[in-house]
Amino acid sequence: MWEKKEVRDRERDKAREADKEADKEADKAFIELEKQRLENEAKVAEANLLKEEKEIMLADTSKLDEEQLQWHKIMKKKILAQQMEN
């Protein structure tokens, strides 16, 4: 009877270790997916920023009033300065 208990205890311990290992693997997989998600979000944000910058750089300024034209010039300078840094 004592031997049966020891066998059950060892089997229980093995099962717990297997569960711990499975949890570690699941955590690793989750972390990797989260990294990929964040990288994808960063790429989308960068693409959106480039699109907005392109629209500013190529905008038709012929119909802008003086304040709008000043804002446009400031934004173009900022965009160009950022591009020069990169």
Sequence and secondary structure as in RCSB ss.txt:
>XXXX:A:sequence
MWEKKEVRDRERDKAREADKEADKEADKAFIELEKQRLENEAKVAEANLLKEEKEIMLADTSKLDEEQLQWHKIM
KKKILAQQMEN
>XXXX:A:secstr
 HHHHHHHHHHHHHHHHHHHHHHHHHHHHHHHHHHHHHHHHHHHHHHHHHHHHHHHHT   TT  HHHHHHHHHH
HHHHHHHHHH 
